[in-house]
Amino acid sequence: MQGGAPDAKNVLILFHYPAPVVDPAYVDLIESLLRARVPGQVNFYIEHMEATRVEDKDYQQNLTDSLRNTYAGRKLDLVMLSGYPSLDLVLSHRNELFPGVPIVYFSLETRKIAGQTWPGITGVTETQDVKAVTDLALRLHPDTDTVAIITGKSDIETFWLGELHSELLHYRNKVKEVDLLDLPTDQILQRVDQLPPKTIVFLNFSHGNQFNLRLECGMFLPRSDSVSPLIASFPINVWDTGQLQALNRAVETKSSH
């Protein structure tokens, strides 16, 4: 791997979701903010992982080997980690990957690390307001009688499912909860089509799985314009049943052609 100026700073950013999901403007913003604060040349290297596979030991080891081999000849001055799965990976393999390199994390839920600290690692956390998102969805759809949650079973997805369950307990006398857990895309679409009309659907997949679901369906799931600005940075995205059933019909129409 070739470098730039000898005194240049080398920064690696590891995102916890696949490349197609990462907004290039977001990456540009991170790079420009850092360059504005560091004199001289700054070289950025971008890597991605699949958050929902981090608990797979083979995937974790293969990713670790790949990162170690890729950056074996590169002096890194800083590693930036997006999200808890990337932090978890590096904590498990730090001596193999980035011994002695300062590490900064971001886009990480405060409750997920609960005040934990590690030498040479710092960062910023954020608190996602599950209650506000749930309240907003039900306020925008006051006749809702069912809430469906589409999610996987990875550690990070299980965490958010637990947060959602806690908030929905406040509405247990008003809505019925339906959990669609770790289903393939065709079964998700089939089950969504069977949901009652007054249903709100929470898509509680990680970024990577949201992308895979949309990709396998042949189109992106439509968002409600009235909701998405408020929850754009929240791991849980909300659609009503009509939108998802419309998606299903569109997919079937596309398949018939």
Secondary structure, DSSP 8 states (H G I E B T S, - for coil): ---SSTT-EEEEEEESS-GGGS-HHHHHHHHHHHHHHS-S-EEEEEEE--GGGTT-HHHHHHHHHHHHHHTTT---SEEEEESHHHHHHHHHHHHHH-TT--EEEEEEEHHHHTT--BTTEEEEEE---HHHHHHHHHHHSTT--EEEEEE--SHHHHHHHHHHHHHHGGGTTT-EEEEEES--HHHHHHHHHTS-SSEEEEE---HHHHHHHHHHHTS-----TTTHHHHTTSS-EEEEHHHHHHHHHHHHHHHH-
